[in-house]
Amino acid sequence: MGLSEQIKERLKEKITNWYQHSPHRIYISIRPQDLKEISYLLFKELNLRFATATALDTPKGIEILYHFSFDKTGEIFSLRVLIEDKKNPWIESLATLFPAAEWIEREMWEMLGVNFVGHPNLKHLLLIDDWPENKYPLRKD
């Protein structure tokens, strides 16, 4: 059984959408509350490497994509999470699962205003320390 099939079998109803852009590029939409559990499965149990995360402000909310790589085959699996509440966007931090998430979460926090619950060190990374509160450079509003 290939990795895609294993992931589909393990996640079942936790997948809200599965989109295979190419043989090696798969997007998996999930609910925000399932992120930590699914990331644990990909990272700890299926041995995928956390590569990075990207985020953007969309009309429907803040969308975060968590990119995981299976280096043996070159497959990239991206977890797509939509945080609909733009006034109070929050999601669990993944920095406790893998320290590589710490800096990118800090960047998304200061640029888009996403609160990463459980993050060990949410402080400015790119902006000056006295940057105005509730002003997020990558927000469209």
Secondary structure, 3 states (H helix, E strand, C coil): CCHHHHHHHHHHHHEEEEEEEECCEEEEEECHHHHHHHHHHHHHHCCCEEEEEEEEEECCEEEEEEEEEECCCCEEEEEEEEECCCCCCEEECCCCCCCCHHHHHHHHHHHHCCEEECCCCCCCCCCCCCCCCCCCCCCCC
